[in-house]
Amino acid sequence: MAGQTSLSNEIEALVRKHGVSREALMPILQDVNRAHNSVSEEAMLLIARALDIPRSEVYGVVTFYSFLSVKPRGRYVIRMCRTISCDMKSDFRPMIAALHDELGVGFGETTADGLFTLEHTNCMGMCDQGPAMLVNEDVHIRLTEESVRKILRDYRSKATPDGLTKIA
């Protein structure tokens, strides 16, 4: 019950911050997703009640947008661009191999330690600087096999044993 109270308090604070209009739905969902790496059924119900909208509408928004998730993701969500523009800039295979080798998971999977989730994404608007990937909200461009490995090492070094990010 303590978890529900905490989540309820968190949702109430987000509603105070963003308001109760329908336009507040997306910023609230983004904040919840950022804090919990997903939007749980419980969170969707609390948000629907707080905004006085159907839970099905909240669920529809969460499942429509690929940057929101009903399934828990890793602390760092790695999205690799898979558009033809990025593919034409360079051969993707060495970067994909580096991701698989370093993480030990395939696309759509999360590492056993819960630190990384690997996903494809369609376009990040970085076509002229590809190949590109996004780690949470950080864009990484002109990737090479070596740069991918370094990026992953850097994110690993930022993480504490409980998967949280160290504060600099």
VOTORNU-535789 format. One record per residue (C-alpha): residue number from 1; residue in three letters; x, y, z. Coordinates in steps of 0.05 Angstrom, whole numbers. Each point is the difference from the previous one (the first is absolute). Layout:
     k     r        X        Y        Z
   NUM   ALA        X        Y        Z
...
This chain:
     k     r        X        Y        Z
     1   MET        0        0        0
     2   ALA       59       46       12
     3   GLY       20       -5      -73
     4   GLN      -70       20      -22
     5   THR       -1       59       48
     6   SER       68       23      -26
     7   LEU      -23       -7      -73
     8   SER      -65       35       17
     9   ASN       38       58       32
    10   GLU       47        3      -60
    11   ILE      -59        3      -49
    12   GLU      -34       54       43
    13   ALA       65       41       -2
    14   LEU        4       -8      -76
    15   VAL      -72       22       -8
    16   ARG       14       62       42
    17   LYS       61       14      -44
    18   HIS      -33      -13      -68
    19   GLY      -74       13       14
    20   VAL      -63      -40       -9
    21   SER      -14       14      -74
    22   ARG        4      -53      -54
    23   GLU       64       35      -24
    24   ALA       33      -20       66
    25   LEU       -6      -74      -16
    26   MET       63       -6      -42
    27   PRO       47       39       46
    28   ILE      -25      -40       60
    29   LEU       10      -66      -37
    30   GLN       70       22      -21
    31   ASP       19       17       71
    32   VAL      -27      -66       27
    33   ASN       34      -39      -55
    34   ARG       66       37       13
    35   ALA       -3      -13       75
    36   HIS      -21      -74       -4
    37   ASN       24      -21      -69
    38   SER      -72      -19      -16
    39   VAL      -72       20       14
    40   SER      -33      -53       42
    41   GLU      -74      -19       -1
    42   GLU       -6       31       69
    43   ALA       31       65      -24
    44   MET      -46        2      -61
    45   LEU      -61       -9       45
    46   LEU       23       55       48
    47   ILE       14       48      -57
    48   ALA      -67      -14      -32
    49   ARG      -36       14       65
    50   ALA       41       63       13
    51   LEU      -15       28      -69
    52   ASP      -71      -27       -2
    53   ILE       10      -37      -66
    54   PRO      -11      -73      -18
    55   ARG       56      -48       19
    56   SER       -5      -27      -71
    57   GLU       20       68      -27
    58   VAL       62        1       45
    59   TYR       17      -71      -21
    60   GLY      -10       19      -73
    61   VAL       50       57        6
    62   VAL       51      -42       37
    63   THR       -3      -57      -50
    64   PHE       -1       46      -61
    65   TYR       65       37       14
    66   SER       63      -42       -4
    67   PHE       37       43       51
    68   LEU      -52      -20       53
    69   SER       -6      -71       24
    70   VAL      -46      -45       41
    71   LYS       57      -49        6
    72   PRO       58       18       47
    73   ARG       63       19      -38
    74   GLY       71        7       22
    75   ARG       28       63       32
    76   TYR       31       17      -67
    77   VAL      -43      -11      -62
    78   ILE       44       -5      -61
    79   ARG      -37       15      -65
    80   MET       39      -16      -63
    81   CYS      -24       35      -63
    82   ARG      -19      -49      -54
    83   THR      -18       45      -58
    84   ILE       30       -7      -69
    85   SER       34       68        6
    86   CYS       41      -21       61
    87   ASP       14      -67      -32
    88   MET       27       33      -63
    89   LYS       49       41       41
    90   SER       36      -61       25
    91   ASP       -7      -75        8
    92   PHE      -43      -12       62
    93   ARG       25      -70       13
    94   PRO       62       17       41
    95   MET      -40       47       45
    96   ILE      -56      -51        9
    97   ALA       52      -54       15
    98   ALA       33       45       52
    99   LEU      -68       13       34
   100   HIS      -16      -75        2
   101   ASP       70      -17       23
   102   GLU        3       53       55
   103   LEU      -71       -9       25
   104   GLY      -14      -74      -12
   105   VAL      -71       15      -23
   106   GLY      -37        9      -65
   107   PHE      -47       55      -22
   108   GLY      -62        4       44
   109   GLU       37      -29       60
   110   THR       27       26       66
   111   THR       65      -20       32
   112   ALA       -4      -46       60
   113   ASP       24       56       46
   114   GLY      -57       45      -24
   115   LEU       49       53      -23
   116   PHE      -10        0      -75
   117   THR      -58      -12      -48
   118   LEU       16       -5      -74
   119   GLU      -52       23      -51
   120   HIS       -5       21      -72
   121   THR      -29       68      -17
   122   ASN      -21       28      -67
   123   CYS       27       70       -9
   124   MET       34       47       49
   125   GLY       11       55      -50
   126   MET       75      -12       -1
   127   CYS        2      -27      -71
   128   ASP       58       44      -21
   129   GLN       41      -22       61
   130   GLY      -15      -74        2
   131   PRO        6      -53       19
   132   ALA      -33       25       64
   133   MET      -28      -26       64
   134   LEU      -36       30       59
   135   VAL       15      -19       72
   136   ASN      -59       25       40
   137   GLU        0       73      -23
   138   ASP       73        3      -22
   139   VAL       14       -3      -75
   140   HIS       64      -34      -24
   141   ILE       19       11      -73
   142   ARG       51      -25      -51
   143   LEU        5      -65       37
   144   THR       55      -51      -10
   145   GLU        9      -67       34
   146   GLU       52       31       47
   147   SER      -44       60       17
   148   VAL      -59      -46       17
   149   ARG       44      -40       48
   150   LYS       26       64       33
   151   ILE      -70       29        7
   152   LEU      -24      -63       35
   153   ARG       61        1       46
   154   ASP      -14       72       17
   155   TYR      -73      -14       18
   156   ARG       21      -61       41
   157   SER       49       43       39
   158   LYS      -56       49       17
   159   ALA      -44      -53       31
   160   THR        0      -20       73
   161   PRO       -9      -73       21
   162   ASP      -75       12        8
   163   GLY       -6       25      -72
   164   LEU       -9       73       17
   165   THR       43       54      -31
   166   LYS       56       31       40
   167   ILE       -8       74       12
   168   ALA       61       37      -24
